Amino acid sequence: MRTARLSDQRGFTLIELMVTMVIVLGGMAATAAMVVGANDTTSSTKAREAATGLTREVVEGSRAVAYPRLTQNTVLSELQAQNGLADSRPNDAGWQVERRGTVFTVNVATCSVDDPRDGIGDHPSSSFCSNPSQTSPPDSAPDDYKRVVSTVSWQPQGRPERSVRQTAIITNPTNSSGPQIVSLTRDPVADPIVSDSTRAVSFTATTSTKADAIKWTVDGVAKHTDAPSSLTSTYSWPIDSGGTYVVDGTYVVSVTAYNAQGRAGTTRSVTVKLDRSRPKAVDGLTGGWNARVLKSELEWDSNPESDVVKYRVYREPLVGSPQLVCETPPTQTECIDSVPDRGYDEGTTIDYYAVALDQDVSSGALREGAPSPLKRVTVTTNQPSRPRELSVTSTTEGPQLSWSEAPAPLLPYAGHETLFYRIYRDGQQLTDRIERTGGPAQRSFTDTNAGPGTHNYWVTTVDTRYSESALLGPVGP
């Protein structure tokens, strides 16, 4: 007779251990993917900001180059000799400048422009931007302006090459008969201007000869025209007076002098930075509860200040301090609260508010502005009806989707009509969203960024409460 075992000594099977490892690794991979995605967005924004600043430096640097040296053969060496624009990799082909850990490739193109108002002259050189028919009599000095185009490109890791471009027109100081601005000063000279008591910034321009008219602009917008009686002209730019308040940011104030024939001299500019207060309250905060994904979705209007560096969205709990749910770059004005995915019953309300942030001038620390009005989101299980008859066709621009209108909601949900439609590519997760329509009347979409290969698409309806329907799809070309 066999003796019975006193206890069962069996452990976990190998298959059970392997399944457990797969589940754990899957969760770790998803977390890592979210962190990588957030870092990638931040890096992309910083790279674009650096590239934009670099293009502006190159364009402004070209204004400091002697006009005869603004040729395709000489402008490159002239710019690289300026502070901060040296070639970071002289042994490599092309002109590279490294900023914020990113290597940018700089290209500069320049050509001469013949102003048709004084006739078209002979263009024997290919350095002219265009070569229209010569007039009779021909213009004896056809090189009126130089057009300088600065293009900065960079290669984000794992993404297509990106670029930004800026163009400037530089007047020929010898051909132009217009008066020249020989000096431009401002009061106060402090930069940035941080005092709330400063109501205006005054500028004084001195010309080489008496001008018939002097025009002042701020960021290219005409603000004042003066008919000076001497070589000087003044302009007072109101920044906080008479019902005018200019929001904080960086502005370019320019002055140009003209003679009686309307010929302009060289424009002079000065940069003014305002940083007197924290950002204004965020406007237009809206959103709702997405019953398909069980999350709150919010969006808001961009702040008017150009020095905003990011936005934050907070959730107001029933007790305790507000909880940060989103922090976005200044170019992103939407937030998905990924935390409230359970524990909320039908009819529960959740309050949110958003703030804009800038940087303190003295310390560089981030400063939150005034909070937006609260946006109350009500939890609901109701979803709108999804669209109908989704189809896709191949076009030269990319796959083109079209679908039929979603049915109107029935009682008791009448009044919550379709707000827009969402498009998903190659998946049904939040990260697979690629676009949304401009409104309910737009029921087609062309994916111009589809890239090579075959793709599948889904479409959903989003109603005025930001609740989303079930997905319609997939379809593929």
Order of alpha helices (4+ residues) and beta strands (2+ residues): alpha-alpha-beta-beta-beta-beta-beta-beta-beta-beta-beta-beta-beta-beta-beta-beta-beta-beta-beta-beta-beta-beta-beta-beta-beta-beta-beta-beta-beta-beta
